[in-house]
Amino acid sequence: MTPEREWDVADEVEWGIEEDIVWEETDEDEETILELRNDSQPSFFVRKFAVVWWRNGFYKAGKVDGLIRVTPTRTLFFDEKGKLRLSINNSDIKEIKLHEHESDFSIFYNEIITNKEVYDITTGVDKAQSEQNHKDLKSAISGNYDAPLKEIVDLQIVTSNEGKIKEFISIFGKTNFNPVKTNIDYPEIQASSLEEVVDFGLSWLQGKIKPPFVIDDAGAFIDNLQGFPGVYSRYVYDTIGLEGVLKQMENVEERQCIFRCVLGLMTESGEKHRFVGECKGTLIDEQRGDRGFGYDPIFIPEGFDKTFAELTSEEKNSISHRGIAMRKLIDFLLK
């Protein structure tokens, strides 16, 4: 039988000596299905999310203000400092019940029953919110949660390159950001780094395009040519083409090369951010494949025996310099 809960003295209960707790580790890259946060308030009775109780088998009775995070495999409980207090394997959870503790201010709490323990967790400030959060928590733990649809946000991608926009659309496909091609010419200065080119482009376009918008600059940096063509990759491609690049590499045995991409984001508040991606590989002595664009037909990434132009779009996007930079951009936008 679950012991009687002393809800009215909850604020007087403390966790004890922090050094006595064995903190658990969490995989930050693990997919998050549902997250319930708490908004700190002066009174226990009006805290909105994740006032966490557990009495059996974990340290001592008490409460923690923080968040609940459900992943495909675990339900995690963090304190307000972001430390992981408790981890429950979803497969160990037998049942989740919603109860009401009647008092001057009714408290609704979830009773999470596992094979060994019972945990009591409040996740709402009133009946409606508690019932909705209980439903979402139960669905997420069972793997049947459908997140509410988010508002679609148009993200201007300043480019005339159809290949680039296809890559953006493919990688952003599962987010609520909709890449929209915006073809506006802007001056690309002669600089020593891709970052300088991107910074100048963002500043020049500010006020001319409604943010948020993204520009990028990329290049092939060939070791044997001291990093050439690098920032001049587009100019070299437009003037001598891939045939000319291969001619420069005739009879060269060391053919290591790095593809590098810098994405620049201008936010609605006028902030500039950069996201860098790199992909190492080698240049071959012929053109192979009919996919992709630019230098793709002559570049084989490390770990593969095909050029970028021979890989499927999914394969290329998973390892390419632009794909890496885009996923960093997506992580930033989602946070």
C-alpha positions in Angstrom: 0.0 0.0 0.0 1.3 3.5 -0.9 2.0 5.5 2.3 0.0 8.6 3.1 1.5 11.6 1.3 2.2 14.7 3.4 1.5 17.2 0.6 0.9 20.2 2.9 4.5 20.1 4.3 6.1 19.5 0.9 8.0 22.7 0.9 9.7 21.8 4.1 11.2 18.5 2.8 14.8 18.7 1.5 16.9 16.3 -0.5 19.8 16.3 1.9 23.5 16.3 1.2 24.2 16.6 -2.6 27.5 14.7 -2.3 25.6 11.6 -1.2 23.8 11.3 -4.6 25.3 9.2 -7.4 24.4 11.3 -10.4 23.5 9.5 -13.5 24.6 10.3 -17.0 22.3 10.9 -20.0 22.8 10.8 -23.7 22.1 14.3 -25.0 21.8 13.0 -28.5 19.0 10.6 -27.7 15.7 11.6 -29.3 13.2 13.4 -27.1 9.6 12.4 -27.5 8.1 14.6 -24.8 9.4 17.1 -22.4 7.5 18.7 -19.5 9.1 21.7 -17.9 8.3 23.4 -14.6 7.9 27.2 -14.3 9.2 28.2 -10.8 6.7 29.9 -8.7 6.8 30.9 -5.0 4.1 28.5 -4.0 4.2 24.7 -4.4 0.5 24.7 -5.4 1.0 26.9 -8.5 4.1 25.2 -10.0 3.1 24.2 -13.5 5.3 21.2 -14.5 7.5 18.5 -13.2 7.4 18.9 -9.4 8.8 15.4 -8.9 8.2 13.1 -5.9 9.5 9.6 -5.4 9.5 7.9 -2.0 10.5 4.3 -2.5 14.1 3.3 -3.3 15.5 6.7 -4.2 17.5 8.8 -1.7 14.8 10.3 0.5 11.4 11.9 0.3 11.3 15.3 -1.3 10.5 17.3 -4.3 12.6 18.6 -7.3 11.7 21.4 -9.6 12.9 20.7 -13.1 11.7 18.7 -16.0 10.6 15.3 -17.2 12.0 14.0 -20.5 10.7 10.9 -22.3 12.9 9.2 -24.8 12.2 6.1 -26.9 13.7 4.0 -24.1 13.7 5.9 -20.8 11.8 8.4 -18.7 14.2 10.9 -17.2 13.8 13.3 -14.3 16.1 16.4 -14.0 16.4 18.9 -11.3 16.5 22.7 -11.8 20.3 22.6 -12.4 19.9 20.1 -15.2 21.3 17.1 -13.2 19.7 13.8 -13.9 18.0 12.7 -10.6 16.3 9.5 -11.8 16.1 7.3 -14.9 13.3 4.7 -15.4 13.4 2.3 -18.3 10.1 2.6 -20.1 9.9 -1.2 -20.4 9.8 -1.5 -16.6 6.7 0.7 -16.3 3.7 -1.4 -15.7 1.0 1.3 -15.3 0.5 5.0 -14.9 -2.5 6.3 -13.0 -3.8 9.8 -12.4 -5.0 10.6 -8.8 -6.4 13.6 -7.1 -5.4 14.6 -3.6 -8.3 16.7 -2.2 -7.4 19.7 0.0 -8.0 23.4 -0.1 -6.0 23.3 -3.4 -6.5 19.9 -5.1 -3.3 18.3 -6.3 -3.3 15.9 -9.2 -0.4 13.4 -9.4 0.7 10.6 -11.6 1.4 7.3 -9.9 4.1 5.5 -12.0 4.2 1.8 -11.1 7.3 -0.2 -12.1 8.3 -3.8 -11.3 10.1 -2.6 -8.2 9.0 0.9 -7.2 6.2 3.4 -7.2 6.8 7.1 -8.1 4.4 10.0 -7.6 4.9 12.9 -9.9 2.8 16.1 -10.3 2.7 17.5 -13.8 0.1 20.2 -13.8 -1.3 23.2 -12.0 -5.0 22.4 -12.4 -7.2 19.5 -13.4 -7.3 20.3 -17.2 -3.5 20.7 -17.5 -2.8 17.6 -15.3 -5.2 15.4 -17.3 -3.6 16.6 -20.6 0.0 16.1 -19.3 -1.0 12.7 -17.9 -2.4 11.6 -21.3 0.8 12.9 -23.1 3.1 11.3 -20.6 1.4 7.9 -20.8 1.3 8.1 -24.6 5.0 9.0 -24.9 6.1 6.3 -22.6 4.1 3.7 -24.6 5.6 5.1 -27.8 2.2 6.3 -29.2 2.7 10.0 -28.7 1.9 12.4 -31.5 3.4 15.8 -30.9 1.2 18.8 -31.7 1.9 20.4 -35.0 4.1 23.4 -34.9 3.6 26.6 -36.9 5.5 26.4 -40.2 8.2 29.0 -40.4 9.6 30.0 -43.9 13.4 30.1 -43.9 14.8 32.1 -46.8 17.7 30.4 -48.5 19.7 32.9 -50.6 20.8 30.9 -53.5 20.3 30.4 -57.2 21.5 26.8 -57.0 18.7 24.3 -57.4 21.0 21.5 -56.1 21.5 23.4 -52.8 17.8 24.1 -52.3 17.0 20.4 -52.8 19.5 19.5 -50.1 18.0 22.0 -47.7 14.5 20.7 -48.4 15.6 17.1 -47.9 17.4 17.7 -44.6 14.8 20.1 -43.2 12.0 17.8 -44.2 11.0 16.6 -40.6 11.2 20.1 -39.0 8.7 22.9 -39.0 11.1 25.1 -41.0 10.3 25.4 -44.7 13.3 26.3 -46.9 12.3 28.9 -49.5 14.7 29.7 -52.4 15.4 33.4 -52.6 17.5 34.4 -55.6 19.2 37.7 -54.8 22.7 38.4 -56.0 25.0 39.8 -53.4 28.7 40.6 -53.7 31.1 37.9 -52.7 34.3 39.6 -51.5 37.7 38.2 -52.2 38.7 37.1 -48.7 41.0 34.6 -47.0 38.2 32.5 -45.4 34.7 31.3 -46.1 33.7 32.9 -42.7 34.6 36.4 -44.0 32.6 35.9 -47.2 29.6 34.8 -45.2 29.8 37.6 -42.6 30.0 40.2 -45.4 27.1 38.6 -47.2 24.9 38.6 -44.1 25.6 42.3 -43.4 25.0 43.3 -47.0 21.7 41.5 -47.2 20.5 42.8 -43.8 17.5 45.1 -44.4 17.1 43.8 -48.0 15.6 40.4 -47.0 13.1 39.7 -44.3 14.8 37.4 -41.7 15.3 34.7 -40.8 17.5 33.9 -43.9 20.5 31.8 -44.6 23.4 32.1 -47.0 26.3 29.7 -47.5 29.7 29.5 -49.0 31.6 26.3 -49.6 34.8 25.2 -51.2 37.2 22.4 -52.0 40.5 22.7 -50.2 43.1 20.5 -51.9 46.1 19.6 -49.8 48.6 19.4 -52.6 47.6 22.8 -53.9 48.0 24.4 -50.4 44.2 24.6 -50.0 43.4 26.0 -53.5 40.8 26.6 -54.8 39.2 27.1 -51.4 37.4 30.4 -51.2 37.8 30.6 -55.0 36.1 27.3 -55.7 33.1 28.9 -57.4 35.2 31.1 -59.6 37.5 28.2 -60.6 34.5 26.0 -61.4 32.9 28.7 -63.5 36.1 29.5 -65.4 38.0 26.3 -66.0 35.5 23.7 -64.8 36.2 20.3 -63.5 38.3 19.4 -66.5 40.6 22.3 -65.6 40.8 21.2 -62.0 41.7 17.7 -63.0 44.4 19.0 -65.4 46.0 20.8 -62.5 46.1 17.5 -60.6 47.6 15.4 -63.5 50.3 13.0 -62.2 49.7 14.1 -58.6 49.6 11.1 -56.2 48.7 12.9 -53.0 45.0 13.8 -53.7 43.6 14.5 -50.2 41.0 17.2 -50.1 38.5 18.7 -47.6 35.1 20.0 -48.6 34.1 22.8 -46.3 30.8 24.7 -45.9 29.9 27.7 -43.8 26.2 28.5 -43.3 25.4 32.0 -42.1 22.0 32.7 -40.4 20.5 36.1 -39.8 17.8 35.9 -37.1 14.7 38.0 -36.7 16.5 39.9 -33.9 19.4 40.8 -36.2 21.9 38.4 -34.7 24.4 36.6 -37.0 25.4 33.0 -36.5 27.7 30.6 -38.4 27.6 26.8 -38.7 30.5 24.9 -40.1 30.7 21.5 -41.7 33.7 19.6 -43.1 34.0 16.3 -45.1 37.4 14.7 -45.8 38.1 12.7 -48.9 40.1 12.4 -52.1 39.9 13.7 -55.6 39.9 11.1 -58.4 41.3 11.6 -61.9 37.9 11.4 -63.7 34.3 12.5 -63.4 31.9 9.8 -62.1 28.2 10.1 -61.4 25.3 12.3 -62.5 23.9 13.4 -59.2 24.8 16.4 -57.1 26.5 19.5 -58.4 29.7 21.4 -58.4 32.8 19.3 -57.5 30.7 16.2 -56.5 31.7 14.1 -59.6 35.4 14.1 -58.7 35.3 13.8 -54.9 35.1 10.5 -52.9 34.4 11.0 -49.2 36.4 9.0 -46.6 34.9 5.5 -46.0 33.3 5.3 -49.4 34.2 4.1 -52.9 31.7 6.3 -54.7 31.8 10.0 -55.5 29.3 12.4 -54.1 27.7 12.4 -57.5 27.2 8.6 -57.3 25.7 8.5 -53.9 22.0 8.9 -53.2 20.9 12.2 -51.8 20.3 10.5 -48.4 23.7 9.0 -48.4 25.4 12.3 -49.4 23.4 14.4 -47.0 24.3 12.2 -44.0 28.0 12.8 -44.4 28.5 15.9 -46.6 30.0 19.2 -45.4 26.7 21.0 -46.1 24.7 18.3 -44.4 26.8 18.5 -41.2 26.5 22.3 -41.2 22.7 22.1 -41.8 22.1 19.8 -38.9 24.0 22.2 -36.6 21.7 24.9 -38.0 18.6 22.8 -37.3 19.7 22.1 -33.7 20.2 25.8 -33.1 16.8 26.7 -34.7 14.9 24.0 -32.7 16.4 25.2 -29.4 
